[in-house]
Amino acid sequence: MPHRLLCLAVLAAFPLCVAAGHALAQAPPARASSPAIAVAPGADWRSQASERDRQRLDALAATWAEALESVRAGGQAPAVTAAGALLDSRPGEDGAPPPAGAYRCRSLRIGAVDPEAVAFIAYPAFRCRIAVTDGVTVFEKLNGSQRTAGVIIPDSPLRSVLIGTEAQGSETGFPRYGADAARDRIAAVERVGPDRWRMVFPRPANGAVIEVMELTRATAAPEPPSSPARGRSGTSRRG
């Protein structure tokens, strides 16, 4: 009997396929209809992630240290201190994936690869959602100029791992994971408070040393920003 393939329709433009056997179907290159990543329920994240992404996550502790040093050198250390547990380099409270539901999500860029760039940037909140289907946890950022989607895979008592890709601008779909390394996304997912989680992305492609995405449960989603704006204060309307 051929292996059965269960398709989870997160969006019409972003189906995520979950393999019920050991073989995964070969996805076509078209972005609008191809899966971002195919995983079997209960899979180990290391078997799904690229070597580059495994290395990025394995080096997370050292990357945190580099990011915080960059922030101090840029004079933005008080902003990191004020964020408390959200930007604490130590592990979070536990690693259980966030439950299904609607979320507010906001990103913070910690440290800058370019020493002349702003070392701390905080973005406003956007809309995100998490769905759980057939044992697979699926995350998607729904609006903003950079949108991440992927799967959250349990890893240890202290964290889960997000593996996904990024859509940009007016794109209506997501690249297939592994097709474009600059769009691949990997993050440690940790709970940092009641109904509050963070995703820690080491060395993203946006010039930050670390990007932290805060997730908080939402009963109503915030309105998207009306127009992008950015200043030297370390805040931005894009995200």
Sequence and secondary structure as in RCSB ss.txt:
>XXXX:A:sequence
MPHRLLCLAVLAAFPLCVAAGHALAQAPPARASSPAIAVAPGADWRSQASERDRQRLDALAATWAEALESVRAGG
QAPAVTAAGALLDSRPGEDGAPPPAGAYRCRSLRIGAVDPEAVAFIAYPAFRCRIAVTDGVTVFEKLNGSQRTAG
VIIPDSPLRSVLIGTEAQGSETGFPRYGADAARDRIAAVERVGPDRWRMVFPRPANGAVIEVMELTRATAAPEPP
SSPARGRSGTSRRG
>XXXX:A:secstr
    EEEEEEETTEEEEEESSS      S TTTS S  B TT  HHHHS HHHHHHHHTHHHHHHHHHHHHHHTT
 HHHHHHTGGGG SS  SB     SEEEEEEEEEEEESSTTS SEEE   EEEEEEEETTEEEEEE SSSEEEEE
EEEEEETTEEEEEEEEEETT  S   TTS TTTEEEEEEEEEETTEEEEEEES TTSEEEEEEEEEE SS     
SS  B TTSBBS  
